Amino acid sequence: MKRIFIAPVLLLSIAGITQARPKPQRKELTVISNKKRIVYFKVRKSFVGGSVEVYDESKVCLEADSLPHTHTMIHFDEMPAGHYTVKVKKGLKSAEFNYENN
C-alpha cells in the first residue's frame, strides 16, 4: 500500500524540480552561415520591423534596409574587400556583428 502512495508523490516532486530550472536565454542575433560572401543570420522576433544597416571600416553607412523577417541574407559579393559591421536596430534595442570580406 505504501508503494502505491509513494510513486505519485515521487513523480510529482521530480516534475516540480524539472520545471523550476531557468531556461537558457536566446541570443538576440545569431549568424547561421558565412559562405561565398553571403552572410545569413537570424534575429529575435522583437527586431522584426526594425532596420539592418551595413557600415564600412570608417563607420560610414553603406546600406540600410527594413527587417521584415527574422531570417536575413546580406550579399557582399559586389563590395570591396574590407571589414564591415552589420547593425540591427529597433527602437532602443540594437545588436551587431562584424564581417571580414576577403
ABEGO torsion letter per residue (X at the ends): XAAAAAAAAAAAAAAAAAAABBBBBBBABBBABBBGGBBBBBBBAAABGBBBBBBBAAGBBABBBBBABABBBBBAAABBBEBBBBBBBBEABBBBBBBBBX
